[in-house]
Each structure stands twice: as C-alpha cells, then as structure tokens.
C-alpha cells in the first residue's frame, strides 16, 4: 500500500481536526479546517484510505505545503 502525505493548500491556523488515526476516509471527505483571516477553510482528502498518522493538532500554525496527515491509500 502506498503512503502519501496530505499537504496544506494554504497557510493558516489549524482550527479543528475532524478525523482520527486509523479511520478510513474517502476522497473528497473533509479532514481538517484551517483558519485564515477569521475564515474557516475545509481541507479534503485527496485519496481513499486509512489515516496512518496525523501530523498537526488544533491551533498549530502551518504553511503552504506542510504535511497535515499521512494516508495509507487503498
């Protein structure tokens, strides 16, 4: 199985992580919300698979391209 990182499409503050390690997710499913200038922006999964590791936690400051989580693709 292939492991791929989900990277942040925007810089900001991690508002909330709505998934857990070990959870199965589908492509297009919201996994985190990033706060940018008081606007909550959803970040969605790019592939189907199991969440192997969540790299960020709530209130972390992240930059464009930072890893958010690792997906073990189907």
CHARMM internal coordinates of N, CA and C (Angstrom, degrees):
IC EDIT
DIST 1 N 1 CA 1.4417
DIST 1 CA 1 C 1.5241
ANGL 1 N 1 CA 1 C 109.45
DIST 1 C 2 N 1.3053
ANGL 1 CA 1 C 2 N 114.99
DIHE 1 N 1 CA 1 C 2 N 144.73
DIST 2 N 2 CA 1.4552
ANGL 1 C 2 N 2 CA 122.10
DIHE 1 CA 1 C 2 N 2 CA -176.55
DIST 2 CA 2 C 1.5351
ANGL 2 N 2 CA 2 C 110.58
DIHE 1 C 2 N 2 CA 2 C -92.83
DIST 2 C 3 N 1.3216
ANGL 2 CA 2 C 3 N 116.06
DIHE 2 N 2 CA 2 C 3 N 132.82
DIST 3 N 3 CA 1.4598
ANGL 2 C 3 N 3 CA 121.11
DIHE 2 CA 2 C 3 N 3 CA 176.67
DIST 3 CA 3 C 1.5243
ANGL 3 N 3 CA 3 C 108.55
DIHE 2 C 3 N 3 CA 3 C -104.30
DIST 3 C 4 N 1.3368
ANGL 3 CA 3 C 4 N 116.19
DIHE 3 N 3 CA 3 C 4 N 126.63
DIST 4 N 4 CA 1.4563
ANGL 3 C 4 N 4 CA 119.89
DIHE 3 CA 3 C 4 N 4 CA 179.12
DIST 4 CA 4 C 1.5273
ANGL 4 N 4 CA 4 C 110.30
DIHE 3 C 4 N 4 CA 4 C -132.52
DIST 4 C 5 N 1.3346
ANGL 4 CA 4 C 5 N 116.04
DIHE 4 N 4 CA 4 C 5 N 141.99
DIST 5 N 5 CA 1.4623
ANGL 4 C 5 N 5 CA 118.52
DIHE 4 CA 4 C 5 N 5 CA 177.53
DIST 5 CA 5 C 1.5245
ANGL 5 N 5 CA 5 C 110.79
DIHE 4 C 5 N 5 CA 5 C -80.91
DIST 5 C 6 N 1.3110
ANGL 5 CA 5 C 6 N 115.59
DIHE 5 N 5 CA 5 C 6 N 145.55
DIST 6 N 6 CA 1.4607
ANGL 5 C 6 N 6 CA 121.22
DIHE 5 CA 5 C 6 N 6 CA 168.50
DIST 6 CA 6 C 1.5158
ANGL 6 N 6 CA 6 C 104.41
DIHE 5 C 6 N 6 CA 6 C -96.07
DIST 6 C 7 N 1.3230
ANGL 6 CA 6 C 7 N 116.97
DIHE 6 N 6 CA 6 C 7 N 120.70
DIST 7 N 7 CA 1.4613
ANGL 6 C 7 N 7 CA 122.06
DIHE 6 CA 6 C 7 N 7 CA -175.50
DIST 7 CA 7 C 1.5256
ANGL 7 N 7 CA 7 C 111.03
DIHE 6 C 7 N 7 CA 7 C -103.87
DIST 7 C 8 N 1.3087
ANGL 7 CA 7 C 8 N 115.42
DIHE 7 N 7 CA 7 C 8 N 151.50
DIST 8 N 8 CA 1.4602
ANGL 7 C 8 N 8 CA 121.19
DIHE 7 CA 7 C 8 N 8 CA -178.92
DIST 8 CA 8 C 1.5274
ANGL 8 N 8 CA 8 C 110.69
DIHE 7 C 8 N 8 CA 8 C -68.67
DIST 8 C 9 N 1.3359
ANGL 8 CA 8 C 9 N 116.49
DIHE 8 N 8 CA 8 C 9 N 127.28
DIST 9 N 9 CA 1.4631
ANGL 8 C 9 N 9 CA 119.60
DIHE 8 CA 8 C 9 N 9 CA 177.95
DIST 9 CA 9 C 1.5274
ANGL 9 N 9 CA 9 C 112.67
DIHE 8 C 9 N 9 CA 9 C -81.83
DIST 9 C 10 N 1.3438
ANGL 9 CA 9 C 10 N 116.88
DIHE 9 N 9 CA 9 C 10 N -10.48
DIST 10 N 10 CA 1.4666
ANGL 9 C 10 N 10 CA 122.37
DIHE 9 CA 9 C 10 N 10 CA -177.42
DIST 10 CA 10 C 1.5268
ANGL 10 N 10 CA 10 C 109.70
DIHE 9 C 10 N 10 CA 10 C -148.40
DIST 10 C 11 N 1.3358
ANGL 10 CA 10 C 11 N 117.07
DIHE 10 N 10 CA 10 C 11 N 155.17
DIST 11 N 11 CA 1.4596
ANGL 10 C 11 N 11 CA 119.53
DIHE 10 CA 10 C 11 N 11 CA 173.12
DIST 11 CA 11 C 1.5269
ANGL 11 N 11 CA 11 C 109.45
DIHE 10 C 11 N 11 CA 11 C -82.61
DIST 11 C 12 N 1.3230
ANGL 11 CA 11 C 12 N 116.82
DIHE 11 N 11 CA 11 C 12 N 152.76
DIST 12 N 12 CA 1.4573
ANGL 11 C 12 N 12 CA 119.97
DIHE 11 CA 11 C 12 N 12 CA 177.63
DIST 12 CA 12 C 1.5155
ANGL 12 N 12 CA 12 C 112.07
DIHE 11 C 12 N 12 CA 12 C 163.24
DIST 12 C 13 N 1.3337
ANGL 12 CA 12 C 13 N 115.53
DIHE 12 N 12 CA 12 C 13 N -158.23
DIST 13 N 13 CA 1.4636
ANGL 12 C 13 N 13 CA 123.34
DIHE 12 CA 12 C 13 N 13 CA 179.70
DIST 13 CA 13 C 1.5260
ANGL 13 N 13 CA 13 C 108.17
DIHE 12 C 13 N 13 CA 13 C -113.79
DIST 13 C 14 N 1.3246
ANGL 13 CA 13 C 14 N 116.30
DIHE 13 N 13 CA 13 C 14 N 132.82
DIST 14 N 14 CA 1.4703
ANGL 13 C 14 N 14 CA 120.15
DIHE 13 CA 13 C 14 N 14 CA 177.21
DIST 14 CA 14 C 1.5281
ANGL 14 N 14 CA 14 C 107.78
DIHE 13 C 14 N 14 CA 14 C -69.18
DIST 14 C 15 N 1.3218
ANGL 14 CA 14 C 15 N 115.55
DIHE 14 N 14 CA 14 C 15 N 112.06
DIST 15 N 15 CA 1.4648
ANGL 14 C 15 N 15 CA 121.57
DIHE 14 CA 14 C 15 N 15 CA -178.82
DIST 15 CA 15 C 1.5234
ANGL 15 N 15 CA 15 C 110.64
DIHE 14 C 15 N 15 CA 15 C -78.57
DIST 15 C 16 N 1.3442
ANGL 15 CA 15 C 16 N 115.77
DIHE 15 N 15 CA 15 C 16 N -48.30
DIST 16 N 16 CA 1.4648
ANGL 15 C 16 N 16 CA 119.13
DIHE 15 CA 15 C 16 N 16 CA 178.48
DIST 16 CA 16 C 1.5190
ANGL 16 N 16 CA 16 C 110.24
DIHE 15 C 16 N 16 CA 16 C -157.77
DIST 16 C 17 N 1.3258
ANGL 16 CA 16 C 17 N 114.75
DIHE 16 N 16 CA 16 C 17 N 148.55
DIST 17 N 17 CA 1.4649
ANGL 16 C 17 N 17 CA 123.31
DIHE 16 CA 16 C 17 N 17 CA 174.49
DIST 17 CA 17 C 1.5213
ANGL 17 N 17 CA 17 C 105.50
DIHE 16 C 17 N 17 CA 17 C -108.17
DIST 17 C 18 N 1.3366
ANGL 17 CA 17 C 18 N 117.22
DIHE 17 N 17 CA 17 C 18 N 119.34
DIST 18 N 18 CA 1.4666
ANGL 17 C 18 N 18 CA 120.04
DIHE 17 CA 17 C 18 N 18 CA -171.90
DIST 18 CA 18 C 1.5307
ANGL 18 N 18 CA 18 C 113.18
DIHE 17 C 18 N 18 CA 18 C -105.28
DIST 18 C 19 N 1.3381
ANGL 18 CA 18 C 19 N 116.57
DIHE 18 N 18 CA 18 C 19 N 12.88
DIST 19 N 19 CA 1.4676
ANGL 18 C 19 N 19 CA 121.87
DIHE 18 CA 18 C 19 N 19 CA 177.60
DIST 19 CA 19 C 1.5221
ANGL 19 N 19 CA 19 C 109.07
DIHE 18 C 19 N 19 CA 19 C -129.02
DIST 19 C 20 N 1.3381
ANGL 19 CA 19 C 20 N 115.64
DIHE 19 N 19 CA 19 C 20 N 170.34
DIST 20 N 20 CA 1.4670
ANGL 19 C 20 N 20 CA 121.44
DIHE 19 CA 19 C 20 N 20 CA 179.48
DIST 20 CA 20 C 1.5276
ANGL 20 N 20 CA 20 C 109.51
DIHE 19 C 20 N 20 CA 20 C -127.80
DIST 20 C 21 N 1.3160
ANGL 20 CA 20 C 21 N 115.75
DIHE 20 N 20 CA 20 C 21 N 154.75
DIST 21 N 21 CA 1.4670
ANGL 20 C 21 N 21 CA 119.96
DIHE 20 CA 20 C 21 N 21 CA 175.40
DIST 21 CA 21 C 1.5227
ANGL 21 N 21 CA 21 C 108.84
DIHE 20 C 21 N 21 CA 21 C -59.79
DIST 21 C 22 N 1.3363
ANGL 21 CA 21 C 22 N 115.90
DIHE 21 N 21 CA 21 C 22 N 138.64
DIST 22 N 22 CA 1.4607
ANGL 21 C 22 N 22 CA 121.53
DIHE 21 CA 21 C 22 N 22 CA -179.47
DIST 22 CA 22 C 1.5198
ANGL 22 N 22 CA 22 C 113.38
DIHE 21 C 22 N 22 CA 22 C 90.12
DIST 22 C 23 N 1.3200
ANGL 22 CA 22 C 23 N 116.94
DIHE 22 N 22 CA 22 C 23 N -11.97
DIST 23 N 23 CA 1.4649
ANGL 22 C 23 N 23 CA 121.23
DIHE 22 CA 22 C 23 N 23 CA -179.08
DIST 23 CA 23 C 1.5273
ANGL 23 N 23 CA 23 C 110.30
DIHE 22 C 23 N 23 CA 23 C -74.53
DIST 23 C 24 N 1.3216
ANGL 23 CA 23 C 24 N 116.92
DIHE 23 N 23 CA 23 C 24 N 142.83
DIST 24 N 24 CA 1.4645
ANGL 23 C 24 N 24 CA 122.13
DIHE 23 CA 23 C 24 N 24 CA 175.16
DIST 24 CA 24 C 1.5206
ANGL 24 N 24 CA 24 C 108.14
DIHE 23 C 24 N 24 CA 24 C -87.53
DIST 24 C 25 N 1.3261
ANGL 24 CA 24 C 25 N 116.76
DIHE 24 N 24 CA 24 C 25 N 131.45
DIST 25 N 25 CA 1.4666
ANGL 24 C 25 N 25 CA 121.23
DIHE 24 CA 24 C 25 N 25 CA 178.80
DIST 25 CA 25 C 1.5180
ANGL 25 N 25 CA 25 C 110.66
DIHE 24 C 25 N 25 CA 25 C -125.87
DIST 25 C 26 N 1.3247
ANGL 25 CA 25 C 26 N 115.00
DIHE 25 N 25 CA 25 C 26 N 158.61
DIST 26 N 26 CA 1.4612
ANGL 25 C 26 N 26 CA 121.39
DIHE 25 CA 25 C 26 N 26 CA 177.92
DIST 26 CA 26 C 1.5210
ANGL 26 N 26 CA 26 C 109.56
DIHE 25 C 26 N 26 CA 26 C -111.22
DIST 26 C 27 N 1.3033
ANGL 26 CA 26 C 27 N 116.13
DIHE 26 N 26 CA 26 C 27 N 152.32
DIST 27 N 27 CA 1.4564
ANGL 26 C 27 N 27 CA 122.54
DIHE 26 CA 26 C 27 N 27 CA 176.92
DIST 27 CA 27 C 1.5308
ANGL 27 N 27 CA 27 C 108.84
DIHE 26 C 27 N 27 CA 27 C -54.70
DIST 27 C 28 N 1.3205
ANGL 27 CA 27 C 28 N 116.69
DIHE 27 N 27 CA 27 C 28 N 131.04
DIST 28 N 28 CA 1.4548
ANGL 27 C 28 N 28 CA 121.60
DIHE 27 CA 27 C 28 N 28 CA 179.87
DIST 28 CA 28 C 1.5137
ANGL 28 N 28 CA 28 C 114.35
DIHE 27 C 28 N 28 CA 28 C 93.70
DIST 28 C 29 N 1.3347
ANGL 28 CA 28 C 29 N 117.23
DIHE 28 N 28 CA 28 C 29 N -8.26
DIST 29 N 29 CA 1.4631
ANGL 28 C 29 N 29 CA 121.34
DIHE 28 CA 28 C 29 N 29 CA 179.72
DIST 29 CA 29 C 1.5336
ANGL 29 N 29 CA 29 C 109.82
DIHE 28 C 29 N 29 CA 29 C -77.69
DIST 29 C 30 N 1.3268
ANGL 29 CA 29 C 30 N 116.51
DIHE 29 N 29 CA 29 C 30 N 136.09
DIST 30 N 30 CA 1.4644
ANGL 29 C 30 N 30 CA 121.34
DIHE 29 CA 29 C 30 N 30 CA 178.59
DIST 30 CA 30 C 1.5230
ANGL 30 N 30 CA 30 C 109.93
DIHE 29 C 30 N 30 CA 30 C -69.37
DIST 30 C 31 N 1.3402
ANGL 30 CA 30 C 31 N 115.88
DIHE 30 N 30 CA 30 C 31 N 131.54
DIST 31 N 31 CA 1.4679
ANGL 30 C 31 N 31 CA 120.55
DIHE 30 CA 30 C 31 N 31 CA -179.34
DIST 31 CA 31 C 1.5304
ANGL 31 N 31 CA 31 C 113.00
DIHE 30 C 31 N 31 CA 31 C -115.48
DIST 31 C 32 N 1.3218
ANGL 31 CA 31 C 32 N 117.17
DIHE 31 N 31 CA 31 C 32 N -33.70
DIST 32 N 32 CA 1.4690
ANGL 31 C 32 N 32 CA 121.37
DIHE 31 CA 31 C 32 N 32 CA 176.60
DIST 32 CA 32 C 1.5286
ANGL 32 N 32 CA 32 C 109.81
DIHE 31 C 32 N 32 CA 32 C -145.71
DIST 32 C 33 N 1.3298
ANGL 32 CA 32 C 33 N 114.03
DIHE 32 N 32 CA 32 C 33 N 162.90
DIST 33 N 33 CA 1.4567
ANGL 32 C 33 N 33 CA 121.06
DIHE 32 CA 32 C 33 N 33 CA 171.83
DIST 33 CA 33 C 1.5158
ANGL 33 N 33 CA 33 C 107.82
DIHE 32 C 33 N 33 CA 33 C -119.23
DIST 33 C 34 N 1.3372
ANGL 33 CA 33 C 34 N 115.89
DIHE 33 N 33 CA 33 C 34 N 132.14
DIST 34 N 34 CA 1.4601
ANGL 33 C 34 N 34 CA 121.76
DIHE 33 CA 33 C 34 N 34 CA 178.36
DIST 34 CA 34 C 1.5229
ANGL 34 N 34 CA 34 C 108.16
DIHE 33 C 34 N 34 CA 34 C -112.28
DIST 34 C 35 N 1.3298
ANGL 34 CA 34 C 35 N 115.59
DIHE 34 N 34 CA 34 C 35 N 129.98
DIST 35 N 35 CA 1.4530
ANGL 34 C 35 N 35 CA 121.88
DIHE 34 CA 34 C 35 N 35 CA -179.63
DIST 35 CA 35 C 1.5307
ANGL 35 N 35 CA 35 C 108.82
DIHE 34 C 35 N 35 CA 35 C -92.04
DIST 35 C 36 N 1.3345
ANGL 35 CA 35 C 36 N 114.94
DIHE 35 N 35 CA 35 C 36 N 122.66
DIST 36 N 36 CA 1.4543
ANGL 35 C 36 N 36 CA 121.38
DIHE 35 CA 35 C 36 N 36 CA 176.66
DIST 36 CA 36 C 1.5224
ANGL 36 N 36 CA 36 C 107.74
DIHE 35 C 36 N 36 CA 36 C -129.97
DIST 36 C 37 N 1.3180
ANGL 36 CA 36 C 37 N 117.06
DIHE 36 N 36 CA 36 C 37 N 116.45
DIST 37 N 37 CA 1.4602
ANGL 36 C 37 N 37 CA 122.23
DIHE 36 CA 36 C 37 N 37 CA 179.71
DIST 37 CA 37 C 1.5309
ANGL 37 N 37 CA 37 C 112.16
DIHE 36 C 37 N 37 CA 37 C 51.30
DIST 37 C 38 N 1.3323
ANGL 37 CA 37 C 38 N 115.40
DIHE 37 N 37 CA 37 C 38 N 47.64
DIST 38 N 38 CA 1.4688
ANGL 37 C 38 N 38 CA 124.30
DIHE 37 CA 37 C 38 N 38 CA 177.90
DIST 38 CA 38 C 1.5284
ANGL 38 N 38 CA 38 C 113.80
DIHE 37 C 38 N 38 CA 38 C 66.43
DIST 38 C 39 N 1.3321
ANGL 38 CA 38 C 39 N 117.58
DIHE 38 N 38 CA 38 C 39 N 17.19
DIST 39 N 39 CA 1.4680
ANGL 38 C 39 N 39 CA 122.09
DIHE 38 CA 38 C 39 N 39 CA 174.61
DIST 39 CA 39 C 1.5209
ANGL 39 N 39 CA 39 C 108.51
DIHE 38 C 39 N 39 CA 39 C -114.24
DIST 39 C 40 N 1.3450
ANGL 39 CA 39 C 40 N 116.31
DIHE 39 N 39 CA 39 C 40 N 130.64
DIST 40 N 40 CA 1.4567
ANGL 39 C 40 N 40 CA 122.18
DIHE 39 CA 39 C 40 N 40 CA 179.77
DIST 40 CA 40 C 1.5273
ANGL 40 N 40 CA 40 C 108.97
DIHE 39 C 40 N 40 CA 40 C -86.91
DIST 40 C 41 N 1.3233
ANGL 40 CA 40 C 41 N 116.80
DIHE 40 N 40 CA 40 C 41 N 121.25
DIST 41 N 41 CA 1.4626
ANGL 40 C 41 N 41 CA 122.34
DIHE 40 CA 40 C 41 N 41 CA -177.73
DIST 41 CA 41 C 1.5230
ANGL 41 N 41 CA 41 C 109.95
DIHE 40 C 41 N 41 CA 41 C -114.73
DIST 41 C 42 N 1.3483
ANGL 41 CA 41 C 42 N 117.51
DIHE 41 N 41 CA 41 C 42 N 121.92
DIST 42 N 42 CA 1.4630
ANGL 41 C 42 N 42 CA 119.24
DIHE 41 CA 41 C 42 N 42 CA 178.45
DIST 42 CA 42 C 1.5295
ANGL 42 N 42 CA 42 C 111.25
DIHE 41 C 42 N 42 CA 42 C -74.72
DIST 42 C 43 N 1.3137
ANGL 42 CA 42 C 43 N 115.83
DIHE 42 N 42 CA 42 C 43 N 144.43
DIST 43 N 43 CA 1.4636
ANGL 42 C 43 N 43 CA 121.94
DIHE 42 CA 42 C 43 N 43 CA 172.64
DIST 43 CA 43 C 1.5196
ANGL 43 N 43 CA 43 C 105.73
DIHE 42 C 43 N 43 CA 43 C -116.75
DIST 43 C 44 N 1.3396
ANGL 43 CA 43 C 44 N 116.14
DIHE 43 N 43 CA 43 C 44 N 128.56
DIST 44 N 44 CA 1.4657
ANGL 43 C 44 N 44 CA 120.78
DIHE 43 CA 43 C 44 N 44 CA -175.09
DIST 44 CA 44 C 1.5205
ANGL 44 N 44 CA 44 C 111.52
DIHE 43 C 44 N 44 CA 44 C -109.38
DIST 44 C 45 N 1.3213
ANGL 44 CA 44 C 45 N 114.78
DIHE 44 N 44 CA 44 C 45 N 156.13
DIST 45 N 45 CA 1.4676
ANGL 44 C 45 N 45 CA 121.68
DIHE 44 CA 44 C 45 N 45 CA 178.68
DIST 45 CA 45 C 1.5297
ANGL 45 N 45 CA 45 C 109.89
DIHE 44 C 45 N 45 CA 45 C -67.74
DIST 45 C 46 N 1.3177
ANGL 45 CA 45 C 46 N 116.23
DIHE 45 N 45 CA 45 C 46 N 143.77
DIST 46 N 46 CA 1.4582
ANGL 45 C 46 N 46 CA 122.14
DIHE 45 CA 45 C 46 N 46 CA 179.59
DIST 46 CA 46 C 1.5334
ANGL 46 N 46 CA 46 C 112.08
DIHE 45 C 46 N 46 CA 46 C -96.82
DIST 46 C 47 N 1.3350
ANGL 46 CA 46 C 47 N 116.81
DIHE 46 N 46 CA 46 C 47 N -2.67
DIST 47 N 47 CA 1.4604
ANGL 46 C 47 N 47 CA 120.77
DIHE 46 CA 46 C 47 N 47 CA -177.06
DIST 47 CA 47 C 1.5261
ANGL 47 N 47 CA 47 C 110.57
DIHE 46 C 47 N 47 CA 47 C -157.35
DIST 47 C 48 N 1.3323
ANGL 47 CA 47 C 48 N 115.88
DIHE 47 N 47 CA 47 C 48 N 160.47
DIST 48 N 48 CA 1.4640
ANGL 47 C 48 N 48 CA 121.39
DIHE 47 CA 47 C 48 N 48 CA 171.60
DIST 48 CA 48 C 1.5184
ANGL 48 N 48 CA 48 C 107.95
DIHE 47 C 48 N 48 CA 48 C -80.76
DIST 48 C 49 N 1.3217
ANGL 48 CA 48 C 49 N 116.43
DIHE 48 N 48 CA 48 C 49 N 144.77
DIST 49 N 49 CA 1.4574
ANGL 48 C 49 N 49 CA 119.28
DIHE 48 CA 48 C 49 N 49 CA 175.63
DIST 49 CA 49 C 1.5075
ANGL 49 N 49 CA 49 C 112.75
DIHE 48 C 49 N 49 CA 49 C 158.34
DIST 49 C 50 N 1.3296
ANGL 49 CA 49 C 50 N 113.92
DIHE 49 N 49 CA 49 C 50 N -171.18
DIST 50 N 50 CA 1.4651
ANGL 49 C 50 N 50 CA 121.73
DIHE 49 CA 49 C 50 N 50 CA -178.86
DIST 50 CA 50 C 1.5276
ANGL 50 N 50 CA 50 C 108.84
DIHE 49 C 50 N 50 CA 50 C -103.17
DIST 50 C 51 N 1.3240
ANGL 50 CA 50 C 51 N 115.94
DIHE 50 N 50 CA 50 C 51 N 140.34
DIST 51 N 51 CA 1.4562
ANGL 50 C 51 N 51 CA 120.13
DIHE 50 CA 50 C 51 N 51 CA 177.52
DIST 51 CA 51 C 1.5242
ANGL 51 N 51 CA 51 C 108.39
DIHE 50 C 51 N 51 CA 51 C -77.42
DIST 51 C 52 N 1.3309
ANGL 51 CA 51 C 52 N 114.60
DIHE 51 N 51 CA 51 C 52 N 113.36
DIST 52 N 52 CA 1.4635
ANGL 51 C 52 N 52 CA 120.02
DIHE 51 CA 51 C 52 N 52 CA -179.20
DIST 52 CA 52 C 1.5306
ANGL 52 N 52 CA 52 C 111.10
DIHE 51 C 52 N 52 CA 52 C -81.71
DIST 52 C 53 N 1.3411
ANGL 52 CA 52 C 53 N 116.64
DIHE 52 N 52 CA 52 C 53 N -42.57
DIST 53 N 53 CA 1.4606
ANGL 52 C 53 N 53 CA 119.94
DIHE 52 CA 52 C 53 N 53 CA -178.19
DIST 53 CA 53 C 1.5221
ANGL 53 N 53 CA 53 C 109.91
DIHE 52 C 53 N 53 CA 53 C -152.93
DIST 53 C 54 N 1.3256
ANGL 53 CA 53 C 54 N 115.91
DIHE 53 N 53 CA 53 C 54 N 136.55
DIST 54 N 54 CA 1.4608
ANGL 53 C 54 N 54 CA 121.55
DIHE 53 CA 53 C 54 N 54 CA 172.57
DIST 54 CA 54 C 1.5214
ANGL 54 N 54 CA 54 C 106.75
DIHE 53 C 54 N 54 CA 54 C -98.92
DIST 54 C 55 N 1.3232
ANGL 54 CA 54 C 55 N 115.98
DIHE 54 N 54 CA 54 C 55 N 121.13
DIST 55 N 55 CA 1.4592
ANGL 54 C 55 N 55 CA 121.78
DIHE 54 CA 54 C 55 N 55 CA -174.04
DIST 55 CA 55 C 1.5335
ANGL 55 N 55 CA 55 C 112.21
DIHE 54 C 55 N 55 CA 55 C -87.25
DIST 55 C 56 N 1.3342
ANGL 55 CA 55 C 56 N 116.53
DIHE 55 N 55 CA 55 C 56 N -31.94
DIST 56 N 56 CA 1.4720
ANGL 55 C 56 N 56 CA 120.78
DIHE 55 CA 55 C 56 N 56 CA -176.61
DIST 56 CA 56 C 1.5226
ANGL 56 N 56 CA 56 C 111.37
DIHE 55 C 56 N 56 CA 56 C -102.79
DIST 56 C 57 N 1.3268
ANGL 56 CA 56 C 57 N 114.89
DIHE 56 N 56 CA 56 C 57 N 166.56
DIST 57 N 57 CA 1.4670
ANGL 56 C 57 N 57 CA 120.56
DIHE 56 CA 56 C 57 N 57 CA 172.38
DIST 57 CA 57 C 1.5295
ANGL 57 N 57 CA 57 C 107.66
DIHE 56 C 57 N 57 CA 57 C -136.29
DIST 57 C 58 N 1.3193
ANGL 57 CA 57 C 58 N 115.75
DIHE 57 N 57 CA 57 C 58 N 166.65
DIST 58 N 58 CA 1.4559
ANGL 57 C 58 N 58 CA 119.80
DIHE 57 CA 57 C 58 N 58 CA -179.13
DIST 58 CA 58 C 1.5216
ANGL 58 N 58 CA 58 C 110.70
DIHE 57 C 58 N 58 CA 58 C -55.72
DIST 58 C 59 N 1.3147
ANGL 58 CA 58 C 59 N 115.55
DIHE 58 N 58 CA 58 C 59 N 139.76
DIST 59 N 59 CA 1.4580
ANGL 58 C 59 N 59 CA 127.44
DIHE 58 CA 58 C 59 N 59 CA 178.11
DIST 59 CA 59 C 1.5297
ANGL 59 N 59 CA 59 C 113.91
DIHE 58 C 59 N 59 CA 59 C 77.00
DIST 59 C 60 N 1.3379
ANGL 59 CA 59 C 60 N 117.64
DIHE 59 N 59 CA 59 C 60 N 5.21
DIST 60 N 60 CA 1.4639
ANGL 59 C 60 N 60 CA 119.76
DIHE 59 CA 59 C 60 N 60 CA 172.96
DIST 60 CA 60 C 1.5250
ANGL 60 N 60 CA 60 C 109.30
DIHE 59 C 60 N 60 CA 60 C -69.06
DIST 60 C 61 N 1.3204
ANGL 60 CA 60 C 61 N 115.94
DIHE 60 N 60 CA 60 C 61 N 140.91
DIST 61 N 61 CA 1.4654
ANGL 60 C 61 N 61 CA 120.32
DIHE 60 CA 60 C 61 N 61 CA 172.38
DIST 61 CA 61 C 1.5222
ANGL 61 N 61 CA 61 C 106.96
DIHE 60 C 61 N 61 CA 61 C -90.33
DIST 61 C 62 N 1.3272
ANGL 61 CA 61 C 62 N 116.22
DIHE 61 N 61 CA 61 C 62 N 127.99
DIST 62 N 62 CA 1.4627
ANGL 61 C 62 N 62 CA 119.95
DIHE 61 CA 61 C 62 N 62 CA -179.09
DIST 62 CA 62 C 1.5259
ANGL 62 N 62 CA 62 C 110.24
DIHE 61 C 62 N 62 CA 62 C -125.86
DIST 62 C 63 N 1.3179
ANGL 62 CA 62 C 63 N 113.92
DIHE 62 N 62 CA 62 C 63 N 157.50
DIST 63 N 63 CA 1.4617
ANGL 62 C 63 N 63 CA 121.19
DIHE 62 CA 62 C 63 N 63 CA 178.37
DIST 63 CA 63 C 1.5171
ANGL 63 N 63 CA 63 C 109.51
DIHE 62 C 63 N 63 CA 63 C -110.65
DIST 63 C 64 N 1.3054
ANGL 63 CA 63 C 64 N 115.18
DIHE 63 N 63 CA 63 C 64 N 166.48
DIST 64 N 64 CA 1.4604
ANGL 63 C 64 N 64 CA 120.86
DIHE 63 CA 63 C 64 N 64 CA 175.18
DIST 64 CA 64 C 1.5324
ANGL 64 N 64 CA 64 C 108.83
DIHE 63 C 64 N 64 CA 64 C -56.28
DIST 64 C 65 N 1.3207
ANGL 64 CA 64 C 65 N 117.26
DIHE 64 N 64 CA 64 C 65 N 129.38
DIST 65 N 65 CA 1.4574
ANGL 64 C 65 N 65 CA 121.46
DIHE 64 CA 64 C 65 N 65 CA 176.83
DIST 65 CA 65 C 1.5145
ANGL 65 N 65 CA 65 C 115.79
DIHE 64 C 65 N 65 CA 65 C 90.82
DIST 65 C 66 N 1.3396
ANGL 65 CA 65 C 66 N 118.09
DIHE 65 N 65 CA 65 C 66 N -9.13
DIST 66 N 66 CA 1.4703
ANGL 65 C 66 N 66 CA 120.46
DIHE 65 CA 65 C 66 N 66 CA 177.30
DIST 66 CA 66 C 1.5215
ANGL 66 N 66 CA 66 C 110.13
DIHE 65 C 66 N 66 CA 66 C -65.50
DIST 66 C 67 N 1.3178
ANGL 66 CA 66 C 67 N 117.00
DIHE 66 N 66 CA 66 C 67 N 145.04
DIST 67 N 67 CA 1.4698
ANGL 66 C 67 N 67 CA 121.06
DIHE 66 CA 66 C 67 N 67 CA 175.82
DIST 67 CA 67 C 1.5147
ANGL 67 N 67 CA 67 C 110.28
DIHE 66 C 67 N 67 CA 67 C -69.16
DIST 67 C 68 N 1.3407
ANGL 67 CA 67 C 68 N 115.57
DIHE 67 N 67 CA 67 C 68 N 135.17
DIST 68 N 68 CA 1.4579
ANGL 67 C 68 N 68 CA 121.51
DIHE 67 CA 67 C 68 N 68 CA 176.63
DIST 68 CA 68 C 1.5238
ANGL 68 N 68 CA 68 C 109.04
DIHE 67 C 68 N 68 CA 68 C -101.38
DIST 68 C 69 N 1.3301
ANGL 68 CA 68 C 69 N 116.07
DIHE 68 N 68 CA 68 C 69 N -46.33
DIST 69 N 69 CA 1.4594
ANGL 68 C 69 N 69 CA 121.59
DIHE 68 CA 68 C 69 N 69 CA 177.84
DIST 69 CA 69 C 1.5192
ANGL 69 N 69 CA 69 C 109.86
DIHE 68 C 69 N 69 CA 69 C -157.98
DIST 69 C 70 N 1.3205
ANGL 69 CA 69 C 70 N 116.00
DIHE 69 N 69 CA 69 C 70 N 168.06
DIST 70 N 70 CA 1.4585
ANGL 69 C 70 N 70 CA 122.42
DIHE 69 CA 69 C 70 N 70 CA 178.32
DIST 70 CA 70 C 1.5325
ANGL 70 N 70 CA 70 C 108.13
DIHE 69 C 70 N 70 CA 70 C -111.80
DIST 70 C 71 N 1.3320
ANGL 70 CA 70 C 71 N 115.78
DIHE 70 N 70 CA 70 C 71 N 128.29
DIST 71 N 71 CA 1.4608
ANGL 70 C 71 N 71 CA 121.33
DIHE 70 CA 70 C 71 N 71 CA 178.64
DIST 71 CA 71 C 1.5221
ANGL 71 N 71 CA 71 C 109.54
DIHE 70 C 71 N 71 CA 71 C -107.61
DIST 71 C 72 N 1.3157
ANGL 71 CA 71 C 72 N 116.12
DIHE 71 N 71 CA 71 C 72 N 129.43
DIST 72 N 72 CA 1.4647
ANGL 71 C 72 N 72 CA 122.57
DIHE 71 CA 71 C 72 N 72 CA 172.55
DIST 72 CA 72 C 1.5225
ANGL 72 N 72 CA 72 C 105.26
DIHE 71 C 72 N 72 CA 72 C -91.39
DIST 72 C 73 N 1.3328
ANGL 72 CA 72 C 73 N 116.63
DIHE 72 N 72 CA 72 C 73 N 99.63
DIST 73 N 73 CA 1.4606
ANGL 72 C 73 N 73 CA 122.08
DIHE 72 CA 72 C 73 N 73 CA -173.71
DIST 73 CA 73 C 1.5213
ANGL 73 N 73 CA 73 C 112.16
DIHE 72 C 73 N 73 CA 73 C -69.05
DIST 73 C 74 N 1.3380
ANGL 73 CA 73 C 74 N 114.88
DIHE 73 N 73 CA 73 C 74 N 151.25
DIST 74 N 74 CA 1.4751
ANGL 73 C 74 N 74 CA 121.92
DIHE 73 CA 73 C 74 N 74 CA 175.07
DIST 74 CA 74 C 1.5101
ANGL 74 N 74 CA 74 C 110.48
DIHE 73 C 74 N 74 CA 74 C -70.07
END
COOR INIT
IC SEED 1 N 1 CA 1 C
IC BUILD
